[in-house]
Amino acid sequence: MAFKRISSLLLLLVLLGGCDTGPTADAIRAEQNQAEQALTEHRFRDARSKLIEIQDTAGPSAATTKGRARVALELGDGYAAEYQLNEWRSFSGETSEWIAMRAQSMILQGATRSAHSLIKQYNGTRPPPDRHAWLLVWAAMEEGKAEKAAEIADAALVLYPRSADLHARAGRLLALQGNWEAADAHVAAALQADPHNYEALLLQGESRIAKSDLAGALEPYQIAARTYPDFAVPFANAAGLLLDLGRLDEAQKALKIALAKHPKFPLLRFSAARLDAMRGRWAEARTSLQAMPMDFKRDFTAALLLEAEAETRLGNHAIARVLYERLVNKPGMREQVARLLAELPSVR
């Protein structure tokens, strides 16, 4: 009788869900597919959340650790990527893909020489795969060796003429020299191979700005913002261009969307302050500018200039004078600051 009572109780617990058997393999696979879909759509934060959820439920695996390493690299966090890469190596060993991701994590951490050595050691006398070649170009650029970077890029493009990343990086090197015509050719090749290549889209926008085609520069930035919602730069660039073009209503809508995604990004907050200033809301502009990091304002002179102008408009001339004086020794600012200081009423 006692055995029958226990058996009945166990059956009842199962029927009521009292025995938690954990997620099924199909359920885990479905969640992994969701994470992969988020990665494919460049929704990196969504992918990270889903991968963490899978790991919490089913434990680490080759797929989840590799996925989290990819996310960290895309978001520019070399240290987090390194931790996940060490986990992934325990499952899959040091594959060519692992080497490339490990080298990228090193570059993000500033260890460019170590990244270069790792790739060279792995490739030996063989030509590097296109991803490895792209990383060698990047490492050389980080080391300030532009000529070497260009040589590597040119040689790699002979082997991989349809590599979007290599074309985009070659275009970047030419843009740094001011050779926009040659850079545009590489941008066109990159976007033909991959219409959503991030660096090529940004470079196309910069090229059009260099040619004073502000309206034309909007398109690549808006494409980049839609394609890479976790990256703040294209949102900020598009919003800034809308302000430059005087399309204030559009800028306001764009900033509302962008700041909801990236509320702390300084360039977006600066654009919001610009919008307030352009609409005569100087107190609101000053509040936004005062809340911005001082390191950013110190390096981004336009922010300090706007803050000083806001103080001037609000009658706070002594504060404006202090802000302008911080800019006197900035390259190319001395004459402009002297003129602005001369326009201020003298403080008694």
N, C-alpha and C positions, 0 to 999 in steps of 0.2 A: 504493500500500500504506500509506504513511504517513497519507494522508487517511482510509482505512478504519479504521486503528487509533485515530485521534483521534475519529472519529465514534462508534466503539464505546465508547470511554472516556466520552464525554459522555452517551451513552445509559445507561451503567451508573451514572454519577453521579446522573442524574435518577431512575432506578429505586430507588437507595439513599437518595434524599432529600438528596443532596449539594448540589443546587441549591435554595437557599431562595428561593422566590418570594414569601414574605411572606403575611400573612393575606388571605383572600378577602374580597370585599365583603360576602358573606353572613355570614362570621364576625364582621366588625366590626359589622355591623348587629345581630347577635344579642347582642353585648356591650353595644351601646348600649341595646338593649331591657332588658337586665339592670340597667343603670344607671338607666334611667327607672323600672323597677319598684321599685328600691330607694328612689328619690326619692318615688314614689307612696306607699310604705309607711313613709315618714319614717325610713328607715334611712340617714341622711345620711353617716355615715362609710363605710358599705359603698359607697354611690354614689360618694363621692369616690375611694375606692381603685380602683373599676372605671373611672372616668373618667380617672384618671391612667394606668392601664394602657393604655387605648385611645389616649391621646395619645402615650405612649411608643412604641406600636406603629405608629400610623397618622399621627401628627402632629396639631396642633391643628385644630379645625374649629369651625363655628358651634355645633354641638350640644354638643361637649365643653366649650368655653369658657363657654357659657351655663349648662350643667349645673353646672360647678364654681363659677360665680358664685352660683347658687341655693344650693348646699350651704354656701358660706361665709356667705351672708346668714342662712340658717337656724341656723347655729352661732354667729352673732353676731360674725363676723370681718369688719368693714367694710374693712380694709386688703387682705386677701386677695381679697375680692370686687371691690374696685376694680381690682386687677391683671387679673383675669379679664374684667371688664367692658370694659376697654380692648382686650383681645384680641378679645372678641366684637364690639365696634363695628367693627373692621376687616373683619369678615365681613358684618354685617347693618345697620350704620348705627345712627342714634339713633332707634329706634322708641319707641312709647309704653311698651312693656314695659321697654326698656332704661332709659328715663328713670326709671321707678318703681324699678327695681333700683339705679340709680346714686344716686337720692335716699336710698334706704334705707341704702346703704353710707355715705353722708355722715352720716346721723343716728347710725349706729353709731360713727362716728369723732368724734362730738361737733360736727360742722359743721352744726347745724340750720338756721341762716340760709341757708347755701349750698343746702341741700336745698330749703328753701322757695322760694328764688329760681329754682332750676332747674325746679321743678314749675310755678310761676306763669308763667315765661317760655315753657314748652312749651304750656301750656293757653291762654294769652292770655285772651280774653274768654269762652271756652267753659267750660261746667261741667267740672270735672275728673272723669276716670273714678274709679270707686269706690276703686281701689287708690291713686290719687294723693290722693284726699280722706282716706283712712285715714292716709297718710303726713303730710299736713298736720296732722291731729289729733295724731299722735305728735310731730311737730316742735314744735308749740305746747306740748304737755305737757312735753317736755324743756326748753323755755325757761321753764317755770314759769308759763305763761299758761293756767291751767285754764279760765277763762271763755271765752277765745278758742277753746280746743280744743273746749269744749262747743258753742259756736255753730257751728263748722265741722261737727262730728259731726251736730248736729240738722239742719242744712241739707242735708247729704249724704244723710241717711237719708230725707229726702223724695224724693230722686232715686233712691236705691237702698235701698228698704225691706227687701230680703232679703239685704243684705250682712252675713254673719256677723262679719266683722272689724270693721265699723263698729259693730254692735250691742255686740260685746264691749268695744270701746274706750269707747263711751258708758256702758256699765255700769261700767267701771273708774273713770271720772270721777265717777259718782254714788256709788260705793263709797268713794271718797276723801273725800266729803262726809258719809259715814255714812248715806246714804239707801239702805239695802239693799233696801227694797221696790221702789223704782224700778229699782235695779240688777238685781234678779231678773227684772224684765220684759224687760230687754234680754238678759240671759243666756238666758232661755227662747227669745227670738226668734233669738238666735245659734245655739243648739243645734238649733233646728228647721231652720234653713237648713243647718247643718253640725254633725252630732252629735259630731264629733271636733275641733271648734275648740279649739285649745290654750288661748287666753286665757280663753275662756268656761268651760271645764272648771275651770281654776284658780280663777276667780272664783266659780263655784258652790260649790267646796269652802270658800273663805273665807267666803262668805255663811252656809253651814251652821255653820261654826265660830262665827261671830258670834252665831248663835242657839243656841249650846251643843249643836248636834246633831253631836257628834263622829263617831258611827257613820255618820251620813248623809254626812258629808264624805269618808269613805273612798272611796266609789264613784267620784266624778269624778276623784279623784287616781289611783286604780287604773286607770281607763280611760285617763287621760292617760299613765300610765307604760307601759301596753301599746302604746298608739298611737305614742308618741314615745320609743322606747327610748334615744335618744341624749341626751335631756334629763334631767338629774339631779334637778331640783326636785320633780316629782311623786313620784318614788321616795322622796325624803327626807320629803316631807309625809306620805305614806302610812305610812312607818315610824314617824314621830313620833306620828301619831295612834294607831297600834297600841300604842305604849308608853303614851300617855295613857290608853288604854282598858284597860290592864293585860293585854293579849293578847300575852304575852311570847313564847310559842312561835311565834306567827304573825309577830311582829316579827323574831325571829331568822331565820326563813326568808326574809322579805322583805329583810332587810339583807344576807344572804348573796348573794342575786341582785343586789341593787342595787350592793353594793361590788365585785362582779365586773365590773360594767359601768362604775362610776364610783369607782374606788378612792381618789381624792384629793379627792373632794367633801367640804368641811368639815362640812356639815350631816349627811351620812351618817355620817361618822366620829364626830361628836358623839352621834348616836343610838346608835351602837355602844357608846360609852362610857356612855351612859345605861343601856343594857341591862345592861352589866356591873355598874354601880352598883346597879341594881334587884335584881340577883341576888347582891349582896354581894361581887362580885369587884372590890374597890376598887383593888388593885394593877394589874389589867388596865385598869381605867377610867383610872387616873392615867397609865399608859403611853400610852394613846391620846390623852389630852388634852394631855400634854406634847409630843407629836409634831405637834400641830395648829399652823397658822400663827399667830403672835402677833397679826398684824393682825386676823385673824378673831376671836380671843378678846377683843381689845381692844374691838371693835365689838359682839360678841355676848356680852352679859354672862352669859347662862346657862352658857356654857362655862367662864368663869372661876369662877363660883359653884360649879359642879360640881367643878372641879379643886381649889378650896379645900376643899370638903367631903371630897374624896378624901384630901387631905393630912391633914385633921383626923382622919378615920377611921383613918388609918395612923399616927397619933401624931406627925405632923410639924407641930407647932403653929406654929413660927416661920415656916415656909414658908406655911402657911395664912394667917397674919396678914398677910404681905406681899401675898398675892394679894387678900385682902379689901380692904386699904388702896388697892389700885389701882382699886377700884370706888366708893370713898367719894364722889367728885365726879360720878358718873354720875347723870343725871336720875332722880329718884325712888328712888334706892338708899340714900340716907344713913341713914335709920332702920333699914332691914333690915341693912345692913352694921354699924351700931353695935351692934345686938343680937347679931349673929353674933360680932363681935369680943369682946363682953362675955362670951360663953359659952366663949371659949377660955381655957385655963389660962394664968396669967401666966408669962412666960418669964424665968427667972432669969439 
